Amino acid sequence: MTAAPCPICKKPGSTEYRPFCSRRCSDVDLQRWLVGSYAIPVEADEADSLRDEDDGN
């Protein structure tokens, strides 16, 4: 069984850093999440209801 390619650099993945090939690629992915490069899309209705809940605090 071959390892899936790293989603960052496309090298063969490592079992230690799965699904990444190295600590570096793992950290690159984490940084992308932290700065907002990745985002989970929501429907407009969901975004409105979340905003309304935040206003209630």
N, CA, C and O atoms as a Maestro MAE file, in Angstrom:
{
 s_m_m2io_version
 :::
 2.0.0
}

f_m_ct {
 s_m_title
 :::
 protein
 m_atom[228] {
  # First column is atom index #
  i_m_mmod_type
  r_m_x_coord
  r_m_y_coord
  r_m_z_coord
  i_m_residue_number
  s_m_chain_name
  s_m_pdb_residue_name
  s_m_pdb_atom_name
  i_m_atomic_number
  :::
  1 25 0.852 -1.190 0.000 1 A "MET " " N  " 7
  2 3 0.000 0.000 0.000 1 A "MET " " CA " 6
  3 2 0.891 1.245 0.000 1 A "MET " " C  " 6
  4 15 1.796 1.354 0.827 1 A "MET " " O  " 8
  5 25 0.646 2.172 -0.908 2 A "THR " " N  " 7
  6 3 1.437 3.394 -0.978 2 A "THR " " CA " 6
  7 2 0.731 4.512 -0.225 2 A "THR " " C  " 6
  8 15 -0.497 4.554 -0.143 2 A "THR " " O  " 8
  9 25 1.521 5.400 0.313 3 A "ALA " " N  " 7
  10 3 0.977 6.528 1.062 3 A "ALA " " CA " 6
  11 2 0.378 7.547 0.098 3 A "ALA " " C  " 6
  12 15 0.887 7.747 -1.005 3 A "ALA " " O  " 8
  13 25 -0.686 8.174 0.519 4 A "ALA " " N  " 7
  14 3 -1.296 9.229 -0.288 4 A "ALA " " CA " 6
  15 2 -0.334 10.408 -0.379 4 A "ALA " " C  " 6
  16 15 0.445 10.632 0.548 4 A "ALA " " O  " 8
  17 25 -0.370 11.162 -1.466 5 A "PRO " " N  " 7
  18 3 0.540 12.299 -1.569 5 A "PRO " " CA " 6
  19 2 0.181 13.400 -0.570 5 A "PRO " " C  " 6
  20 15 -0.979 13.586 -0.203 5 A "PRO " " O  " 8
  21 25 1.196 14.106 -0.155 6 A "CYS " " N  " 7
  22 3 1.028 15.238 0.752 6 A "CYS " " CA " 6
  23 2 0.156 16.296 0.068 6 A "CYS " " C  " 6
  24 15 0.423 16.640 -1.084 6 A "CYS " " O  " 8
  25 25 -0.871 16.819 0.734 7 A "PRO " " N  " 7
  26 3 -1.739 17.820 0.115 7 A "PRO " " CA " 6
  27 2 -1.041 19.171 -0.118 7 A "PRO " " C  " 6
  28 15 -1.548 20.002 -0.872 7 A "PRO " " O  " 8
  29 25 0.100 19.391 0.512 8 A "ILE " " N  " 7
  30 3 0.812 20.662 0.359 8 A "ILE " " CA " 6
  31 2 1.826 20.593 -0.777 8 A "ILE " " C  " 6
  32 15 1.802 21.431 -1.678 8 A "ILE " " O  " 8
  33 25 2.721 19.596 -0.744 9 A "CYS " " N  " 7
  34 3 3.819 19.554 -1.720 9 A "CYS " " CA " 6
  35 2 3.743 18.381 -2.691 9 A "CYS " " C  " 6
  36 15 4.547 18.297 -3.620 9 A "CYS " " O  " 8
  37 25 2.794 17.479 -2.492 10 A "LYS " " N  " 7
  38 3 2.560 16.321 -3.365 10 A "LYS " " CA " 6
  39 2 3.619 15.231 -3.265 10 A "LYS " " C  " 6
  40 15 3.593 14.299 -4.069 10 A "LYS " " O  " 8
  41 25 4.552 15.304 -2.312 11 A "LYS " " N  " 7
  42 3 5.498 14.211 -2.075 11 A "LYS " " CA " 6
  43 2 4.746 13.082 -1.382 11 A "LYS " " C  " 6
  44 15 3.655 13.312 -0.859 11 A "LYS " " O  " 8
  45 25 5.295 11.867 -1.360 12 A "PRO " " N  " 7
  46 3 4.624 10.768 -0.634 12 A "PRO " " CA " 6
  47 2 4.433 11.121 0.839 12 A "PRO " " C  " 6
  48 15 5.337 11.667 1.472 12 A "PRO " " O  " 8
  49 25 3.274 10.812 1.377 13 A "GLY " " N  " 7
  50 3 2.976 11.116 2.766 13 A "GLY " " CA " 6
  51 2 3.780 10.268 3.728 13 A "GLY " " C  " 6
  52 15 4.321 9.227 3.352 13 A "GLY " " O  " 8
  53 25 3.856 10.709 4.953 14 A "SER " " N  " 7
  54 3 4.575 10.019 6.016 14 A "SER " " CA " 6
  55 2 3.559 9.536 7.046 14 A "SER " " C  " 6
  56 15 2.599 10.244 7.352 14 A "SER " " O  " 8
  57 25 3.767 8.333 7.583 15 A "THR " " N  " 7
  58 3 2.843 7.853 8.608 15 A "THR " " CA " 6
  59 2 2.948 8.689 9.885 15 A "THR " " C  " 6
  60 15 1.975 8.810 10.630 15 A "THR " " O  " 8
  61 25 4.104 9.254 10.135 16 A "GLU " " N  " 7
  62 3 4.292 10.069 11.337 16 A "GLU " " CA " 6
  63 2 3.524 11.385 11.263 16 A "GLU " " C  " 6
  64 15 3.022 11.857 12.283 16 A "GLU " " O  " 8
  65 25 3.421 11.983 10.087 17 A "TYR " " N  " 7
  66 3 2.772 13.296 9.925 17 A "TYR " " CA " 6
  67 2 1.528 13.209 9.044 17 A "TYR " " C  " 6
  68 15 1.102 14.217 8.479 17 A "TYR " " O  " 8
  69 25 0.950 12.039 8.922 18 A "ARG " " N  " 7
  70 3 -0.168 11.790 8.027 18 A "ARG " " CA " 6
  71 2 -1.238 12.849 8.136 18 A "ARG " " C  " 6
  72 15 -1.607 13.175 9.265 18 A "ARG " " O  " 8
  73 25 -1.763 13.409 7.091 19 A "PRO " " N  " 7
  74 3 -1.569 13.073 5.679 19 A "PRO " " CA " 6
  75 2 -0.401 13.815 5.032 19 A "PRO " " C  " 6
  76 15 -0.214 13.739 3.818 19 A "PRO " " O  " 8
  77 25 0.375 14.524 5.828 20 A "PHE " " N  " 7
  78 3 1.483 15.317 5.297 20 A "PHE " " CA " 6
  79 2 2.753 14.487 5.211 20 A "PHE " " C  " 6
  80 15 2.811 13.372 5.728 20 A "PHE " " O  " 8
  81 25 3.771 15.037 4.555 21 A "CYS " " N  " 7
  82 3 5.036 14.317 4.416 21 A "CYS " " CA " 6
  83 2 6.034 14.713 5.499 21 A "CYS " " C  " 6
  84 15 6.989 13.982 5.761 21 A "CYS " " O  " 8
  85 25 5.820 15.854 6.124 22 A "SER " " N  " 7
  86 3 6.791 16.351 7.099 22 A "SER " " CA " 6
  87 2 6.118 17.319 8.069 22 A "SER " " C  " 6
  88 15 4.971 17.725 7.880 22 A "SER " " O  " 8
  89 25 6.849 17.666 9.087 23 A "ARG " " N  " 7
  90 3 6.373 18.656 10.059 23 A "ARG " " CA " 6
  91 2 6.180 20.008 9.379 23 A "ARG " " C  " 6
  92 15 5.245 20.742 9.699 23 A "ARG " " O  " 8
  93 25 7.065 20.334 8.442 24 A "ARG " " N  " 7
  94 3 6.990 21.606 7.737 24 A "ARG " " CA " 6
  95 2 5.651 21.742 7.008 24 A "ARG " " C  " 6
  96 15 4.975 22.763 7.136 24 A "ARG " " O  " 8
  97 25 5.266 20.710 6.241 25 A "CYS " " N  " 7
  98 3 4.006 20.775 5.502 25 A "CYS " " CA " 6
  99 2 2.809 20.818 6.448 25 A "CYS " " C  " 6
  100 15 1.811 21.479 6.159 25 A "CYS " " O  " 8
  101 25 2.904 20.121 7.568 26 A "SER " " N  " 7
  102 3 1.859 20.174 8.577 26 A "SER " " CA " 6
  103 2 1.708 21.598 9.125 26 A "SER " " C  " 6
  104 15 0.594 22.092 9.299 26 A "SER " " O  " 8
  105 25 2.835 22.243 9.391 27 A "ASP " " N  " 7
  106 3 2.813 23.619 9.898 27 A "ASP " " CA " 6
  107 2 2.305 24.604 8.850 27 A "ASP " " C  " 6
  108 15 1.614 25.564 9.189 27 A "ASP " " O  " 8
  109 25 2.640 24.378 7.588 28 A "VAL " " N  " 7
  110 3 2.139 25.242 6.506 28 A "VAL " " CA " 6
  111 2 0.617 25.176 6.469 28 A "VAL " " C  " 6
  112 15 -0.048 26.204 6.344 28 A "VAL " " O  " 8
  113 25 0.067 23.973 6.576 29 A "ASP " " N  " 7
  114 3 -1.383 23.798 6.569 29 A "ASP " " CA " 6
  115 2 -2.029 24.493 7.760 29 A "ASP " " C  " 6
  116 15 -3.038 25.183 7.608 29 A "ASP " " O  " 8
  117 25 -1.452 24.316 8.943 30 A "LEU " " N  " 7
  118 3 -1.982 24.972 10.139 30 A "LEU " " CA " 6
  119 2 -1.968 26.488 9.980 30 A "LEU " " C  " 6
  120 15 -2.939 27.154 10.338 30 A "LEU " " O  " 8
  121 25 -0.893 27.035 9.453 31 A "GLN " " N  " 7
  122 3 -0.794 28.484 9.254 31 A "GLN " " CA " 6
  123 2 -1.875 28.984 8.297 31 A "GLN " " C  " 6
  124 15 -2.447 30.056 8.497 31 A "GLN " " O  " 8
  125 25 -2.146 28.202 7.261 32 A "ARG " " N  " 7
  126 3 -3.198 28.593 6.315 32 A "ARG " " CA " 6
  127 2 -4.555 28.667 7.000 32 A "ARG " " C  " 6
  128 15 -5.340 29.570 6.710 32 A "ARG " " O  " 8
  129 25 -4.847 27.730 7.907 33 A "TRP " " N  " 7
  130 3 -6.096 27.784 8.660 33 A "TRP " " CA " 6
  131 2 -6.122 29.001 9.585 33 A "TRP " " C  " 6
  132 15 -7.138 29.689 9.684 33 A "TRP " " O  " 8
  133 25 -5.005 29.264 10.258 34 A "LEU " " N  " 7
  134 3 -4.973 30.348 11.240 34 A "LEU " " CA " 6
  135 2 -5.129 31.731 10.619 34 A "LEU " " C  " 6
  136 15 -5.735 32.613 11.229 34 A "LEU " " O  " 8
  137 25 -4.595 31.937 9.417 35 A "VAL " " N  " 7
  138 3 -4.704 33.250 8.784 35 A "VAL " " CA " 6
  139 2 -5.968 33.397 7.952 35 A "VAL " " C  " 6
  140 15 -6.227 34.468 7.402 35 A "VAL " " O  " 8
  141 25 -6.759 32.328 7.855 36 A "GLY " " N  " 7
  142 3 -8.025 32.415 7.137 36 A "GLY " " CA " 6
  143 2 -7.945 32.103 5.662 36 A "GLY " " C  " 6
  144 15 -8.883 32.406 4.924 36 A "GLY " " O  " 8
  145 25 -6.853 31.505 5.202 37 A "SER " " N  " 7
  146 3 -6.771 31.120 3.792 37 A "SER " " CA " 6
  147 2 -7.787 30.036 3.463 37 A "SER " " C  " 6
  148 15 -8.303 29.974 2.347 37 A "SER " " O  " 8
  149 25 -8.067 29.193 4.429 38 A "TYR " " N  " 7
  150 3 -9.090 28.163 4.278 38 A "TYR " " CA " 6
  151 2 -10.325 28.654 5.023 38 A "TYR " " C  " 6
  152 15 -10.224 29.308 6.062 38 A "TYR " " O  " 8
  153 25 -11.461 28.335 4.486 39 A "ALA " " N  " 7
  154 3 -12.698 28.685 5.173 39 A "ALA " " CA " 6
  155 2 -13.757 27.647 4.828 39 A "ALA " " C  " 6
  156 15 -13.782 27.119 3.716 39 A "ALA " " O  " 8
  157 25 -14.612 27.365 5.766 40 A "ILE " " N  " 7
  158 3 -15.712 26.442 5.534 40 A "ILE " " CA " 6
  159 2 -16.909 27.286 5.111 40 A "ILE " " C  " 6
  160 15 -17.373 28.130 5.878 40 A "ILE " " O  " 8
  161 25 -17.409 27.067 3.904 41 A "PRO " " N  " 7
  162 3 -18.523 27.893 3.419 41 A "PRO " " CA " 6
  163 2 -19.814 27.582 4.184 41 A "PRO " " C  " 6
  164 15 -20.066 26.436 4.554 41 A "PRO " " O  " 8
  165 25 -20.611 28.600 4.410 42 A "VAL " " N  " 7
  166 3 -21.921 28.430 5.038 42 A "VAL " " CA " 6
  167 2 -22.965 29.076 4.146 42 A "VAL " " C  " 6
  168 15 -22.669 29.996 3.383 42 A "VAL " " O  " 8
  169 25 -24.178 28.587 4.251 43 A "GLU " " N  " 7
  170 3 -25.285 29.182 3.508 43 A "GLU " " CA " 6
  171 2 -25.623 30.541 4.121 43 A "GLU " " C  " 6
  172 15 -25.349 30.775 5.299 43 A "GLU " " O  " 8
  173 25 -26.202 31.416 3.347 44 A "ALA " " N  " 7
  174 3 -26.534 32.761 3.820 44 A "ALA " " CA " 6
  175 2 -27.445 32.701 5.047 44 A "ALA " " C  " 6
  176 15 -27.270 33.486 5.979 44 A "ALA " " O  " 8
  177 25 -28.411 31.785 5.060 45 A "ASP " " N  " 7
  178 3 -29.318 31.676 6.205 45 A "ASP " " CA " 6
  179 2 -28.567 31.282 7.469 45 A "ASP " " C  " 6
  180 15 -28.866 31.786 8.552 45 A "ASP " " O  " 8
  181 25 -27.595 30.384 7.339 46 A "GLU " " N  " 7
  182 3 -26.805 29.978 8.497 46 A "GLU " " CA " 6
  183 2 -25.988 31.145 9.025 46 A "GLU " " C  " 6
  184 15 -25.899 31.343 10.237 46 A "GLU " " O  " 8
  185 25 -25.391 31.920 8.126 47 A "ALA " " N  " 7
  186 3 -24.573 33.057 8.540 47 A "ALA " " CA " 6
  187 2 -25.425 34.090 9.269 47 A "ALA " " C  " 6
  188 15 -24.987 34.664 10.266 47 A "ALA " " O  " 8
  189 25 -26.651 34.331 8.774 48 A "ASP " " N  " 7
  190 3 -27.546 35.282 9.428 48 A "ASP " " CA " 6
  191 2 -27.934 34.820 10.822 48 A "ASP " " C  " 6
  192 15 -27.972 35.624 11.752 48 A "ASP " " O  " 8
  193 25 -28.225 33.524 10.978 49 A "SER " " N  " 7
  194 3 -28.632 33.037 12.294 49 A "SER " " CA " 6
  195 2 -27.460 33.074 13.269 49 A "SER " " C  " 6
  196 15 -27.652 33.345 14.454 49 A "SER " " O  " 8
  197 25 -26.252 32.806 12.784 50 A "LEU " " N  " 7
  198 3 -25.081 32.904 13.650 50 A "LEU " " CA " 6
  199 2 -24.845 34.340 14.085 50 A "LEU " " C  " 6
  200 15 -24.499 34.589 15.240 50 A "LEU " " O  " 8
  201 25 -25.026 35.282 13.181 51 A "ARG " " N  " 7
  202 3 -24.845 36.688 13.512 51 A "ARG " " CA " 6
  203 2 -25.891 37.128 14.530 51 A "ARG " " C  " 6
  204 15 -25.578 37.884 15.449 51 A "ARG " " O  " 8
  205 25 -27.138 36.660 14.375 52 A "ASP " " N  " 7
  206 3 -28.198 37.010 15.319 52 A "ASP " " CA " 6
  207 2 -27.903 36.465 16.708 52 A "ASP " " C  " 6
  208 15 -28.176 37.134 17.705 52 A "ASP " " O  " 8
  209 25 -27.345 35.249 16.788 53 A "GLU " " N  " 7
  210 3 -26.990 34.686 18.090 53 A "GLU " " CA " 6
  211 2 -25.898 35.503 18.764 53 A "GLU " " C  " 6
  212 15 -25.924 35.697 19.980 53 A "GLU " " O  " 8
  213 25 -24.939 35.980 17.981 54 A "ASP " " N  " 7
  214 3 -23.867 36.796 18.542 54 A "ASP " " CA " 6
  215 2 -24.384 38.127 19.070 54 A "ASP " " C  " 6
  216 15 -23.855 38.640 20.056 54 A "ASP " " O  " 8
  217 25 -25.409 38.702 18.432 55 A "ASP " " N  " 7
  218 3 -25.980 39.970 18.870 55 A "ASP " " CA " 6
  219 2 -26.742 39.838 20.182 55 A "ASP " " C  " 6
  220 15 -26.923 40.829 20.890 55 A "ASP " " O  " 8
  221 25 -27.187 38.644 20.515 56 A "GLY " " N  " 7
  222 3 -27.985 38.425 21.707 56 A "GLY " " CA " 6
  223 2 -27.163 38.401 22.984 56 A "GLY " " C  " 6
  224 15 -27.740 38.439 24.072 56 A "GLY " " O  " 8
  225 25 -25.845 38.341 22.897 57 A "ASN " " N  " 7
  226 3 -25.008 38.262 24.104 57 A "ASN " " CA " 6
  227 2 -24.818 39.580 24.762 57 A "ASN " " C  " 6
  228 15 -24.139 39.667 25.786 57 A "ASN " " O  " 8
  :::
 }
 m_bond[227] {
  # First column is bond index #
  i_m_from
  i_m_to
  i_m_order
  :::
  1 1 2 1
  2 2 3 1
  3 3 4 2
  4 3 5 1
  5 5 6 1
  6 6 7 1
  7 7 8 2
  8 7 9 1
  9 9 10 1
  10 10 11 1
  11 11 12 2
  12 11 13 1
  13 13 14 1
  14 14 15 1
  15 15 16 2
  16 15 17 1
  17 17 18 1
  18 18 19 1
  19 19 20 2
  20 19 21 1
  21 21 22 1
  22 22 23 1
  23 23 24 2
  24 23 25 1
  25 25 26 1
  26 26 27 1
  27 27 28 2
  28 27 29 1
  29 29 30 1
  30 30 31 1
  31 31 32 2
  32 31 33 1
  33 33 34 1
  34 34 35 1
  35 35 36 2
  36 35 37 1
  37 37 38 1
  38 38 39 1
  39 39 40 2
  40 39 41 1
  41 41 42 1
  42 42 43 1
  43 43 44 2
  44 43 45 1
  45 45 46 1
  46 46 47 1
  47 47 48 2
  48 47 49 1
  49 49 50 1
  50 50 51 1
  51 51 52 2
  52 51 53 1
  53 53 54 1
  54 54 55 1
  55 55 56 2
  56 55 57 1
  57 57 58 1
  58 58 59 1
  59 59 60 2
  60 59 61 1
  61 61 62 1
  62 62 63 1
  63 63 64 2
  64 63 65 1
  65 65 66 1
  66 66 67 1
  67 67 68 2
  68 67 69 1
  69 69 70 1
  70 70 71 1
  71 71 72 2
  72 71 73 1
  73 73 74 1
  74 74 75 1
  75 75 76 2
  76 75 77 1
  77 77 78 1
  78 78 79 1
  79 79 80 2
  80 79 81 1
  81 81 82 1
  82 82 83 1
  83 83 84 2
  84 83 85 1
  85 85 86 1
  86 86 87 1
  87 87 88 2
  88 87 89 1
  89 89 90 1
  90 90 91 1
  91 91 92 2
  92 91 93 1
  93 93 94 1
  94 94 95 1
  95 95 96 2
  96 95 97 1
  97 97 98 1
  98 98 99 1
  99 99 100 2
  100 99 101 1
  101 101 102 1
  102 102 103 1
  103 103 104 2
  104 103 105 1
  105 105 106 1
  106 106 107 1
  107 107 108 2
  108 107 109 1
  109 109 110 1
  110 110 111 1
  111 111 112 2
  112 111 113 1
  113 113 114 1
  114 114 115 1
  115 115 116 2
  116 115 117 1
  117 117 118 1
  118 118 119 1
  119 119 120 2
  120 119 121 1
  121 121 122 1
  122 122 123 1
  123 123 124 2
  124 123 125 1
  125 125 126 1
  126 126 127 1
  127 127 128 2
  128 127 129 1
  129 129 130 1
  130 130 131 1
  131 131 132 2
  132 131 133 1
  133 133 134 1
  134 134 135 1
  135 135 136 2
  136 135 137 1
  137 137 138 1
  138 138 139 1
  139 139 140 2
  140 139 141 1
  141 141 142 1
  142 142 143 1
  143 143 144 2
  144 143 145 1
  145 145 146 1
  146 146 147 1
  147 147 148 2
  148 147 149 1
  149 149 150 1
  150 150 151 1
  151 151 152 2
  152 151 153 1
  153 153 154 1
  154 154 155 1
  155 155 156 2
  156 155 157 1
  157 157 158 1
  158 158 159 1
  159 159 160 2
  160 159 161 1
  161 161 162 1
  162 162 163 1
  163 163 164 2
  164 163 165 1
  165 165 166 1
  166 166 167 1
  167 167 168 2
  168 167 169 1
  169 169 170 1
  170 170 171 1
  171 171 172 2
  172 171 173 1
  173 173 174 1
  174 174 175 1
  175 175 176 2
  176 175 177 1
  177 177 178 1
  178 178 179 1
  179 179 180 2
  180 179 181 1
  181 181 182 1
  182 182 183 1
  183 183 184 2
  184 183 185 1
  185 185 186 1
  186 186 187 1
  187 187 188 2
  188 187 189 1
  189 189 190 1
  190 190 191 1
  191 191 192 2
  192 191 193 1
  193 193 194 1
  194 194 195 1
  195 195 196 2
  196 195 197 1
  197 197 198 1
  198 198 199 1
  199 199 200 2
  200 199 201 1
  201 201 202 1
  202 202 203 1
  203 203 204 2
  204 203 205 1
  205 205 206 1
  206 206 207 1
  207 207 208 2
  208 207 209 1
  209 209 210 1
  210 210 211 1
  211 211 212 2
  212 211 213 1
  213 213 214 1
  214 214 215 1
  215 215 216 2
  216 215 217 1
  217 217 218 1
  218 218 219 1
  219 219 220 2
  220 219 221 1
  221 221 222 1
  222 222 223 1
  223 223 224 2
  224 223 225 1
  225 225 226 1
  226 226 227 1
  227 227 228 2
  :::
 }
}
